[in-house]
Amino acid sequence: MPPYMTDIAVTEETALRLYRILASILVLLALSAPAGAQQPPGIFSLIPNDSTTEHVLKTEGSADLPYTATAGTLDLFDQDGNRTAKIFYTAYVAKDRTPGRPLTFAFNGGPGAASAYLHLGLLGPRIIEFGKNGNDGTTPQIRDNPQSWLAFTDLVMIDPVGTGWSRPASDDIAKNFYGVSQDADSLAKVISLYVQKNDRLNAPKYLVGESYGGFRAAKVAIAMKNSQGIIPSGIIMLSPFIEGRFLANSDDPLSAALQLPSLAAAEMERTKSFTPEKLAEAERFALRDYLPTVAGAAPTGEEAEAFYGKLAGLTGIPKDVVSRTRGLVGDVYGKQMAGPGRVVSPYDASYAVPDAYPEDAYGRNDDPILEGYTRAYSAAFASYATGELKFSSDMTYSLLNEDVNRRWEWNGSRGGDARALASASTDIRDLLSVIPSFRLLVAHGHSDALTPYGVSRYVIDHLPTQLAAGRAELKTYSGGHMFYTNPSSRAAFLSDAKAFYETKTVE
């Protein structure tokens, strides 16, 4: 035994004292470590490193466009330096871009929807085909998209927290993202981080959002301006939710009147009798005759016969059903428009399928579009990301996260009446007022009964003339909520979108 050990008696009491000292030292070391080091990898370990690949887009009517695709994530941190989320994005950037080339950030809605719809349905350099008739998701085909917006703007597709491959650090932290203001602030930070890391401060910056994504775009634009110091140049809203008070409010006369032209358009599409003139007639009827009639006392006698007959003819809903509901058909059109034993989708009221529950008075069917062929976007995007973008994750791609939707906070509380109070109209007014060059394009499918184009027209028509003139416009196309799955509508929208980017506001 060495000399220096001979006088030490290691008793049980001494050992216990040494153990306590060592434990205290370990605790102090843990508390003094960097904040990020305290967090175990957890869910983030399943998200791979960023991947950058080179490609060439064959566009319509112009030279081939070489571009760089980056599939990756951006980290968000709290005030203590703890990583709270990883946000998945896909960026497409032209290699030989000209000075002033726009940069567009795009997202879908839900809340709880990933960006794959816009990504592989409209904007990106690759697109999904759903079979010969456009409604078969069993064998989706990914092909080149010569109508990609990459021809005139760089693109960054963003999946908000809880969607796609974007994840919060923990389920408890998720509540810091699942709400109107929290969501807008987080996406504004993501946009700011991307702009800084890629030196794109001097690029005109646009937002594109579909459905709730349109509402989201207005909120994100305000957050970009106020918290990040980034001034957006414009917003394109597709089939947007703008005013909660009009969403599925079937008992409100004004809501019903704003929805009616979309139901009429759907009936025309289904009977192959659509013309712009007939739709314009339906629009006039909706506000001049229908609205005051359903808002007042029920018509009687010959007046009732004429009114309910007209309404039945416009919508395809049987006259006795129209009469029974006093013309407020928002709760019954789904099972009544397409005839016995068939149901239509609110996402496109011209699209009908056999009713799974024909014996029930009210609809129980899964939605034939949202729960049907468009679900294929999820697996298709995961395959595309793995095979072509070289981004392969061990997590499944979350196209629609219902948990996000259930937990969403509207005006500080969840669901119900709180959603009915949600509004983006004031944000639109503020953006048009304080950014002289800011412009807004709202695009809709005629037969979308969920977020009908009549609501957006109402919002734009009620903007102050000095704000809206030449700067806020509505465009409509054949189809429903996702009208861009119709090739002819997608081509028409491409032309309008390109003109929107090229037009400069006269101040």
N, C-alpha and C positions, 0 to 999 in steps of 0.2 A: 504494500500500500504506500503511495507517495506520502512524504512527510507532512504536507499541508492538509492532508485529510485525517490525520490521526486524532486530532482534538475535537472533531465535529461529530456530535451524536445526532443522527437524523431520526428524531422521534416522530410519531404519528401526528402530534400537534404541530411540529415544524413543517411537515409535509403539507398539512391542510392550509397553514398560513401561506406557504409558497404558492399553492394552487390558487388561493384567493387573489394574491398579488398578480399572478400571471393572467387570470381572468380579467382583472381590472385593466391591465395593459392592453389586452386584446380589444376590449370595449372602446377604450380611448382611441386606439388605432382605427377602428371601424368608423367612429364618429368623425375623425379628422380626415378620412379619405375623401376624394372628390365625389360629388353627389352622384354623378353618373355611375361610379363604381359600386354604389350600394345596390343597384338594381340588377337582379339576375337576368340573363338573356330573355327567358320566357318566350312569349309569342314572337318576339322580334327575331329570334334565331332561325325561324322558318322562312324569313324573307331574304332572298339572295341579294348579292351585291348588284350595283347598277350594271347595265349592259348597254353598250353602244355599237350599233351596226350601220353599215352603209347600203344604200338602196338607190334605185332609179324609178321615178314615177313617169309613166307614159300618159301625158295629159291630152285632152281633146283640142285639136287645132293649134298646138304649139310644140316646141321642141321638148325632148325628154328633160326631166328635172331631177338631177342628182340630189339626194338628201341624206341627212343623218338622223337615225332614230335612236332615242335613248329611253329605255325602260328602267325606272329606278324609283327611289324614295327620297323624300326630304324629311328631316327630323324636326319635331316641335318640342320645345322645352318650357317648363314653368319658370317662375321667378327665382326659384332656388336652384335652377340648373338641372333639374330632373327631366329626363326625356319622357314626354307624355304621349307621343304618338309618332308613327311613321306613316307618311302619306305617299301612296303610290301614284306615279304619273307616267305618261308616255309623251315624249316631245318629238316633234318632227320639224326639222330645221333645214331649209334649203342651203346647199353648200355654197352657191355663188349668189347670195342674196344681195339685192340692191340696197343702197342707203334708204332708210325710212320704211323698210319692209315691215308690215304690221306683224304683231304677235298676238295670237288669240288663245285665251284660256277657256276651256269648255268643260261642262259638267252636266249631269242629268239631275233628276229631282228626287221624288219619293214623298217625303224624305226617306232615305234608305236605298236609293238606286245608284248603281255604279255607272260609269261613263261609257260602258261598252255599246249602249244603244246609239249614241251619237258617233262614237268612235268607228264602229264597224257598219253603221247604218247610213252615215252621211258624210262625215268630215274627212276621215283618214284616207291614206293611200291604198288601203285594202278594204273590201266590203263583202258582206254576206249576201248570198242569194238563197231564198227560201223556196226552192223548187220552181217548177214551170208556172204555177199559179200564184206564187209569192206568199204562200201560207203553209208551207210544209217544212217544219223544223226538224224532221227526223234525220235528214241527211244534208245539213247546211254546207254550202260551198263557199269558200273564201277565194275571192278573185281580185284582180286589180281594179281600182276605182279611178277611171280617167276623169271623173267629175269631182275629185277631191279638192277641198278648199286650199290644200297646200300649194295649188297653182298661184295663189295670190296672198297667202298669209302663212306664217309659221304657226304651228299648232302645239298646244300643251293640253293634253287630256288629263283631268284630275278626278280621282276617286276620293270623295270625302271620307272622314273617319267612319269605320264600320262597314264600308262598302269595298268591293273589289278586293285588293290586297292591302288596303289601308287599315291600320289597327291602332287602338289605344293601348297604353301600357298595361292597363288592367280594366276590369269591368267597372270598378268604382270610379276610375278616372274618366270613363266614357261619358259620364253625365256632364263633363266640362265641354263636350262637343255636340251633344244631342239637343240642340235648341237653336232658334232663329239667330239670335245675336252671337252665341258661341260659335256656331257653324260659320257665320259670315266672318268673324274675326280670325278663325283658324285658316280659312281659305285665303283671306287677304294676306296673312303671314306667309303662306305657301307661295303665293304669287310674288310677294316681295323677295323671298329667298331665291326663287328661280331667277328673277330679274337680276339680282345682285350677283349670283354665282355665274351667270352667263353673259354678263355685261350687256344687258338689253334695255338699259334705262331710257335711251333715246328712241326706242321703237314705239310707234303708236300701239296702245294696248286696248284690246277688245275682249268682251266677255260674251260667251254663247251659253245659254241655259235652256233646257227643255222642261216643261211642266212646272213642278215646284222649282226646278232649276232657273226658270225665268224670274220668279219671285226672289230666289237666292241671288241671282245676278245683280239685281238692284241693291240688295243688302250688302253684298260683297263690294260693289262699286263704292258705296258710301264708306265702308270700312277701309278700303284701299286708300281712299282720299284722306279720311280723318285720322287713321292710326298708322298708316304706312307712308303717307306723303306721295302716293302714286295716283296720278290723275288719269282715269280711263277716258278713251276717245269715244267709246260707244258700246252699246249692248244689242245683241240679237236674241230675242226671246222666241222660242218655238213652243206653240201650244201652251202658253204660260198660265199658271195660276197667279193672278195678280190681286184679286179681292176675295177674301175668305167668305164674305157674306153672300157671294153669288155661287159658291161651290156646292152643288147638289142640294140647293135650297128649294125643294120642289113645291113648297106651299107659298112661296113669295111670288106675287104677280110679276114684278120686274125681272126677277131671275128667270121665270118661265118664259117671259117675252124675249129675253136675250138668248135663250136656248132654242126657241122655236125654229129660227131659220136653219139651224144645224140639223134638226129633225126633218125639216122639209127637204133639205139637200140630200139627206140619207135616203129618203123615200124616192127622190128623183134618180139617185144613183142606182138604187136597187131595181127600179123599173126602166132604167136606161132612158130617162126623159129629161136629164139635166140640161139646163141652159142658164147662162148668166141672167137672162131676162126673167126667167121664172123665179130664180133665187132672189132677185131684186124685188119682185112682187111679194114674195114671202116676207122679206124684211120690212116692207112698208106695212103689210097686214099686221105683223107682230107688234109694231109700236103704235100704229094709228087705230086699229080696230081691236086686236086681241087684248092688249094691255088694259085699256079702259074697261073692257067687258069683264075680264076675270077679276079686275080690282073692284068692280062694283057689284050690285045685286045680280043674282043669277037671271039670265034672260029667260023669257017665257014665249010661248006661242010660236008664231012664224019667225020671230027674231031668233029664238033658240034653235029652231030647225035649220035656219040659214047659217047661223054661226057654227053650230056643232058639225054641220055638213061640210062647211068650208074647212074646218080644222081636221076633220077626218080625211078629207081629200088630200090635204097637204102632207099629213103624217103617215097615212096608211093605217092608223089606229081605228078600229071599228067605231062607228058613230055612237052606239049605245055605251061604249066604254068612255068615250070622250064626254058624253053627257053626264054619266055617273060621277065623273071626277070634276065636273064643272069647267073642263078645259085645262085643268092643271094635271098634265099627263106625265110629269117627271118621275113618278113612282111606278108607272105601268108600261111605259113605252118599250122597255126591254123585252117583255113577253108578248106584246101586242102588235108591234109594227110589222113583223115579218110573217104573220099568219100563224095558224094553229100548229103547235108542236115545235116552234122554232123561237130562238132567242137572239137578240142582237147585243153587241158590245157597246158600252158607253164610249169606249175609245174610238170606235168607228161604227156608228149606228146603221151604216149600210151593210155591215158584215154580219151575216146570220149563220147560225149552226143549229143542229137538232137540240132540242131542250132535253136535258138529262132528267128533269123533274116536271113533266108536263101536267101532272096532277095537282101541283101546288099553284096557289093564286099568285104568289110573288116569287121573284127569281131566287133560285138557289144555285144556279150554274156557276162553275168557275168561269172567270172571264175568258172568252175564246181567243183573245189577243194577248192580254197580259199574262195569262196562265197557259197560253197555247204556244204557238210557234216562236214567239219572241223570246221565250225562255232559252232557246238555243244560243242566244248571244253569249251566255255564260261559258259553256264548254268550248264554244268556238273561239272566244277571246283567249281562254287559257291555252288552247292548242296553238293559236297564232303567236302568242307571247313566247311560248316554249320553242316552237319550231323556227320562227322567223326573227323574233326580237332577241332570242337567246336568254330569256328571263324565265327561269323555271323554279316555281315555288312548290313547297310541300303542302301548302294550304290550298283549299279550293277557292275559286274566284267567286265572291259573293255578289251576285247580280242584283238581287232584291233582298234586303235585310229587314224583315218585318219587325224585329226587336227594336231597331233604330226608330221605325215609324211609331211604334207603341210608346216609346219613351220620350218622344220629341216634345220639347217645351215651346209652346206658342205664347208669346207675351207673358212669360214667367210661369205658365202652368201648362198641363198636358191636355191635348185633344178637345173634343166637344166644342163648347162655346168659345174657348180660347182661340181655336182655329178660325172660327167665324169672324173674329175681330182682327185677324191678320190682314195687313194691307201693305202693298208696295207702291201705291199711287203717290204718296207723299215723297217717297224716295225718288221716283221718276221726276216729279216736279222740281225737287231740290237739285238733282243732277243737271237738268236742262237749264235751270236758273243760274247756277254758279259756274258751270263749265260752258262757255259760249260755243265751243266747237262740238259739244257732245251731241250724239245722234242716237236714235232708237228705231229699230226695225222689229216689228212683231209679225210672226208668221203662223198661220193656222191652216188646218185641213177643214174643208167645209162641213164634213159630217162628224166632227168630234163633238159628242154630246157631254163629255166630262168637263172639258174646259172650252166651252163654245166661243167661237170667234166674236159673237155678238157682245160678250163681256169686254173683250179687249177694245173693240170699236167704241163701246160706251166710255171706257176709261180715256181713250185718246180724244174722243169728241168732247170730253169735259175738262181737258187740259186748257189752261189759258192760251189764247190764240198766239200771243207773243212768244210763248215757249214752244208750241207744237209746230207752227207753220214751217214747212220745209225740213223739219228735224225729227218728227215722230210719224211713222207711217205703218199701216197695216197691209199685209199681203195675204191672200188666201189661195188655196190650191185644192185640187181634187184629193180626197182621202180623209183620214181621221187624225187622231192624236199623233201618230207616227206617219204622217203623210209622205215622208221621204222614202218609205219602202216602196212607193209607187214610182217607177223609173221616170215617167214623164213629169211628175210633180217634183222629183228630185232635180231634174234638169232645169225646170222653170225656176225653182228656188235658187239653184246655183247662179243663174243669170242675175237674179235680183240681189243676191248676197254680194256678188262681185261688184255690181253697180253701187251698192251701199258702201263698200270699202273705198271705191274710187271717187265717190262724191265728197266734196269738201264743203263744209258749212260756210255760207257767206255771213260774216259778222257785221 
